[in-house]
């Protein structure tokens, strides 16, 4: 099983690839708008930290994201 560091690097690679491929926004930890973008309406789940938040611009973005 890989280390936490290697898993983190893998997510960074995927986020970088999504930023190139998607027309919509890809918001990741470290981006200024990340905390607001990851927030959900139900405050019970505020501690969840996704690897990225995707704001798909169209159906093609959704297809690529999935």
PyMOL CGO cylinders between C-alpha atoms (Angstrom):
from pymol import cmd
from pymol.cgo import CYLINDER

trace = [
    CYLINDER, 0.00, 0.00, 0.00, 1.32, 3.50, -0.86, 0.3, 1, 1, 1, 1, 1, 1,
    CYLINDER, 1.32, 3.50, -0.86, 2.22, 6.18, 1.58, 0.3, 1, 1, 1, 1, 1, 1,
    CYLINDER, 2.22, 6.18, 1.58, 0.07, 9.21, 2.33, 0.3, 1, 1, 1, 1, 1, 1,
    CYLINDER, 0.07, 9.21, 2.33, 2.62, 11.35, 0.49, 0.3, 1, 1, 1, 1, 1, 1,
    CYLINDER, 2.62, 11.35, 0.49, 2.34, 9.31, -2.72, 0.3, 1, 1, 1, 1, 1, 1,
    CYLINDER, 2.34, 9.31, -2.72, -1.47, 9.40, -2.50, 0.3, 1, 1, 1, 1, 1, 1,
    CYLINDER, -1.47, 9.40, -2.50, -1.35, 13.18, -2.15, 0.3, 1, 1, 1, 1, 1, 1,
    CYLINDER, -1.35, 13.18, -2.15, 0.86, 13.48, -5.22, 0.3, 1, 1, 1, 1, 1, 1,
    CYLINDER, 0.86, 13.48, -5.22, -1.60, 11.35, -7.16, 0.3, 1, 1, 1, 1, 1, 1,
    CYLINDER, -1.60, 11.35, -7.16, -4.46, 13.71, -6.33, 0.3, 1, 1, 1, 1, 1, 1,
    CYLINDER, -4.46, 13.71, -6.33, -2.37, 16.70, -7.36, 0.3, 1, 1, 1, 1, 1, 1,
    CYLINDER, -2.37, 16.70, -7.36, -1.71, 15.07, -10.73, 0.3, 1, 1, 1, 1, 1, 1,
    CYLINDER, -1.71, 15.07, -10.73, -5.41, 14.37, -11.26, 0.3, 1, 1, 1, 1, 1, 1,
    CYLINDER, -5.41, 14.37, -11.26, -6.38, 17.93, -10.28, 0.3, 1, 1, 1, 1, 1, 1,
    CYLINDER, -6.38, 17.93, -10.28, -3.78, 19.34, -12.71, 0.3, 1, 1, 1, 1, 1, 1,
    CYLINDER, -3.78, 19.34, -12.71, -5.12, 17.12, -15.50, 0.3, 1, 1, 1, 1, 1, 1,
    CYLINDER, -5.12, 17.12, -15.50, -8.72, 18.14, -14.78, 0.3, 1, 1, 1, 1, 1, 1,
    CYLINDER, -8.72, 18.14, -14.78, -7.76, 21.83, -14.89, 0.3, 1, 1, 1, 1, 1, 1,
    CYLINDER, -7.76, 21.83, -14.89, -6.47, 21.29, -18.43, 0.3, 1, 1, 1, 1, 1, 1,
    CYLINDER, -6.47, 21.29, -18.43, -9.36, 19.14, -19.64, 0.3, 1, 1, 1, 1, 1, 1,
    CYLINDER, -9.36, 19.14, -19.64, -12.43, 20.83, -18.15, 0.3, 1, 1, 1, 1, 1, 1,
    CYLINDER, -12.43, 20.83, -18.15, -14.06, 24.03, -19.33, 0.3, 1, 1, 1, 1, 1, 1,
    CYLINDER, -14.06, 24.03, -19.33, -15.45, 24.66, -15.84, 0.3, 1, 1, 1, 1, 1, 1,
    CYLINDER, -15.45, 24.66, -15.84, -13.63, 25.49, -12.63, 0.3, 1, 1, 1, 1, 1, 1,
    CYLINDER, -13.63, 25.49, -12.63, -11.55, 22.98, -10.68, 0.3, 1, 1, 1, 1, 1, 1,
    CYLINDER, -11.55, 22.98, -10.68, -11.09, 24.20, -7.11, 0.3, 1, 1, 1, 1, 1, 1,
    CYLINDER, -11.09, 24.20, -7.11, -8.56, 22.39, -4.91, 0.3, 1, 1, 1, 1, 1, 1,
    CYLINDER, -8.56, 22.39, -4.91, -7.16, 22.80, -1.39, 0.3, 1, 1, 1, 1, 1, 1,
    CYLINDER, -7.16, 22.80, -1.39, -4.95, 25.87, -1.34, 0.3, 1, 1, 1, 1, 1, 1,
    CYLINDER, -4.95, 25.87, -1.34, -7.16, 27.80, -3.76, 0.3, 1, 1, 1, 1, 1, 1,
    CYLINDER, -7.16, 27.80, -3.76, -8.65, 30.95, -2.23, 0.3, 1, 1, 1, 1, 1, 1,
    CYLINDER, -8.65, 30.95, -2.23, -12.25, 29.87, -2.89, 0.3, 1, 1, 1, 1, 1, 1,
    CYLINDER, -12.25, 29.87, -2.89, -11.82, 26.23, -1.72, 0.3, 1, 1, 1, 1, 1, 1,
    CYLINDER, -11.82, 26.23, -1.72, -13.40, 26.58, 1.75, 0.3, 1, 1, 1, 1, 1, 1,
    CYLINDER, -13.40, 26.58, 1.75, -16.50, 28.25, 0.36, 0.3, 1, 1, 1, 1, 1, 1,
    CYLINDER, -16.50, 28.25, 0.36, -16.79, 25.85, -2.59, 0.3, 1, 1, 1, 1, 1, 1,
    CYLINDER, -16.79, 25.85, -2.59, -16.55, 22.70, -0.44, 0.3, 1, 1, 1, 1, 1, 1,
    CYLINDER, -16.55, 22.70, -0.44, -19.13, 23.88, 2.07, 0.3, 1, 1, 1, 1, 1, 1,
    CYLINDER, -19.13, 23.88, 2.07, -22.41, 22.00, 2.03, 0.3, 1, 1, 1, 1, 1, 1,
    CYLINDER, -22.41, 22.00, 2.03, -25.79, 23.18, 3.21, 0.3, 1, 1, 1, 1, 1, 1,
    CYLINDER, -25.79, 23.18, 3.21, -25.93, 20.64, 6.02, 0.3, 1, 1, 1, 1, 1, 1,
    CYLINDER, -25.93, 20.64, 6.02, -23.50, 21.89, 8.68, 0.3, 1, 1, 1, 1, 1, 1,
    CYLINDER, -23.50, 21.89, 8.68, -23.12, 18.37, 10.14, 0.3, 1, 1, 1, 1, 1, 1,
    CYLINDER, -23.12, 18.37, 10.14, -20.75, 17.54, 7.27, 0.3, 1, 1, 1, 1, 1, 1,
    CYLINDER, -20.75, 17.54, 7.27, -18.50, 20.61, 7.32, 0.3, 1, 1, 1, 1, 1, 1,
    CYLINDER, -18.50, 20.61, 7.32, -15.40, 18.60, 8.25, 0.3, 1, 1, 1, 1, 1, 1,
    CYLINDER, -15.40, 18.60, 8.25, -15.25, 16.82, 4.88, 0.3, 1, 1, 1, 1, 1, 1,
    CYLINDER, -15.25, 16.82, 4.88, -12.38, 17.93, 2.68, 0.3, 1, 1, 1, 1, 1, 1,
    CYLINDER, -12.38, 17.93, 2.68, -12.70, 16.78, -0.93, 0.3, 1, 1, 1, 1, 1, 1,
    CYLINDER, -12.70, 16.78, -0.93, -9.61, 16.51, -3.12, 0.3, 1, 1, 1, 1, 1, 1,
    CYLINDER, -9.61, 16.51, -3.12, -11.29, 19.02, -5.45, 0.3, 1, 1, 1, 1, 1, 1,
    CYLINDER, -11.29, 19.02, -5.45, -14.60, 20.68, -6.19, 0.3, 1, 1, 1, 1, 1, 1,
    CYLINDER, -14.60, 20.68, -6.19, -15.60, 20.62, -9.85, 0.3, 1, 1, 1, 1, 1, 1,
    CYLINDER, -15.60, 20.62, -9.85, -17.93, 23.23, -11.30, 0.3, 1, 1, 1, 1, 1, 1,
    CYLINDER, -17.93, 23.23, -11.30, -18.74, 21.60, -14.59, 0.3, 1, 1, 1, 1, 1, 1,
    CYLINDER, -18.74, 21.60, -14.59, -19.58, 24.00, -17.41, 0.3, 1, 1, 1, 1, 1, 1,
    CYLINDER, -19.58, 24.00, -17.41, -21.39, 21.49, -19.62, 0.3, 1, 1, 1, 1, 1, 1,
    CYLINDER, -21.39, 21.49, -19.62, -22.25, 17.84, -20.23, 0.3, 1, 1, 1, 1, 1, 1,
    CYLINDER, -22.25, 17.84, -20.23, -18.78, 17.14, -21.59, 0.3, 1, 1, 1, 1, 1, 1,
    CYLINDER, -18.78, 17.14, -21.59, -17.25, 18.33, -18.30, 0.3, 1, 1, 1, 1, 1, 1,
    CYLINDER, -17.25, 18.33, -18.30, -19.55, 15.97, -16.39, 0.3, 1, 1, 1, 1, 1, 1,
    CYLINDER, -19.55, 15.97, -16.39, -18.57, 13.05, -18.63, 0.3, 1, 1, 1, 1, 1, 1,
    CYLINDER, -18.57, 13.05, -18.63, -14.86, 13.73, -18.17, 0.3, 1, 1, 1, 1, 1, 1,
    CYLINDER, -14.86, 13.73, -18.17, -15.20, 14.26, -14.42, 0.3, 1, 1, 1, 1, 1, 1,
    CYLINDER, -15.20, 14.26, -14.42, -16.93, 10.95, -13.89, 0.3, 1, 1, 1, 1, 1, 1,
]
cmd.load_cgo(trace, "trace")
